[in-house]
Amino acid sequence: MDIAALLARWIPVHRDRNRTAAPAGAGRTASAERHFPVAVGAGHGLAAVVTLVLVLLTALGRGE
């Protein structure tokens, strides 16, 4: 999966985490995406963008 697909999956799950709380004993378990704070998701995305920019600059021969 690419980052855009992961982000597209995570945003709706994160937004709905308070609206779709299952009652105790209902047999439903929360998905793992619901437990990640927004700062963790944003930091991960920022690290990915920085990595891509650095790889692109290296491939273009900048910084030598």
C-alpha angles and dihedrals in degrees: 000000000000125000095258091056092049092048091047089053096044101048098062092043091050093048094049097047095104098038099055103044109155119223117254112278094016091127095239120123123203116248118248091246090068093066099057115099118230090245091059092051092046093047091050091050092048091051089051093051092048090049092051092048092050092048091049092049091049092049090051091052097246121149098037 
